[in-house]
Amino acid sequence: MEELSWGGILARIFIQLGPVWISLIVLFTVSMTYKRRLGLYGKLFDSTIGMIGFALVMFWVFVGVFGGPLDMLVTHDPLSQVSGMKNKIPGTPMRGAEEGEYAWFLLGGDNLARDVFSRLIKGAWVVVQIAPIATLFAFMVGITLGLPAGYYGGRLDTVLSFLANLILAFPVILLFYLLVTPEIVLTGIPNYMALFLFVFPLVFVCILLNSRYYTQPKVRTPLLIGVLGGLGWLYLSLVSTDGSVVATPTYSIPGIPAFLDLFDIDPGILVVFVSVVFVNSPTVFRIVRGLALDIKTRDYVAAAQTRGEGPWYIMLWEILPNARGPLIVDFCLRIGYTTILLGTLGFFGLGLESESPDWGSTINAGRRLLALYPHAAIAPALALLTLVLGLNLLADGLREESLRD
């Protein structure tokens, strides 16, 4: 069996990514058909830059979903070593490929004879898992603390701003080093941080619903019981692993029983997740606080106060919606920033397991032989570049359209 030419490689990659192209076509067709009914998201399709960014981002999202849990895109096991495929160039055929086994390493083999293409696909799922959700949690923390700091001011603002500035005073990469090093992980500190930080979405939703339906107790009470019961279960499942909330060599704090635990998060992913939330939250807090300080002086806020609306109703239903433009733009930029941080951690071998297919670890493994076999490092580096570029272009498009809104 002969090696594939670059034309053959690209054609086979295009075919292998078939579900991704179909999903993109369907998404864009539906979105452009109904864009006038879709608010700011629909207006994104009036911006060429925004559409290009959105296409790049959704490409990698679909690659992560179809290649991760659905397992429809990978050609080989990303962790398996194949004899004779060490540092092979893209398009190299496998020796003695069995029937039903994919016959080529489309992007070559790495220094441990693993398929670079399959590792690239699985690495996309690592990014899709962590970056958006961790950024969303950071926004929940920042919004929950930033709104009252900006609205009330006074000592509350002084204390919270001091704590935020204290965290921001440390270099980000140093904080990551401190939080994900094995010695710190063994103390259980990241688990305690998870207990504290992950409760903020629960608090945010509780305050949001209570402020909205405060004058309708017959609706509010059962709604809060149902929603908080479900979110509380998710929270306990999120912070519990193998029946323990915190497990160190000397002691263990029990969590929910194993039969009630909906899922277990890999300890490496949990540490990285907590680190991302902790590092991003102070910056989001400062942005939200600044917006609240500005918007609380507007006439519609004074009108809500005159109507007798409560402080949290004003913060969540008057101030927050009118701050959505800058926050949405910052959310997109922060996902890109988080993606780079994940790549940096993987590059330095921190947080995730050493054999993890995340892009940073793959780039680090490939850089050692970069002069001789550049394909193993270039493929994940280009993936990281295109995803972050897409997020930046998407943020630019959203900023442009939010200013027109």
Protein Blocks (a to p, Z undefined) as FASTA:
>chain_A
ZZddfklmmmmmmmmmmmmmmmmmmmmmmmmmmmmmnojmlmmmmpmklmmmmmmmmmmm
mmmmmmmmnopmbmbdfkbccehiaoiaehiacehiaehiafbdfkopafkopafklmmm
mmmmmmmmmmmmmmmmmmmmmmmmmmmmmmngmmllmmmmmmmmmmmmpcfklmmmmmmg
mklmmnommmmmmmmmmmmmmmmmmmmmmmmmmmmmmlmmmmmmmmmmmmmmmmmmmmpg
ghiabdcfkbccddddfklmmbdcdfklmmmmmmmmmmmmmmmmmmmmmmmmmmmmpmkl
mmmmmnopafklmmmmmmmmmmmmmmmmmmmmmmmmmmmmmmmmmmnopaiafklcbfkl
mmmmmmmmmmmmmmlmmmmmmmmmmmmmmmmmmmmmmmmmmmmZZ
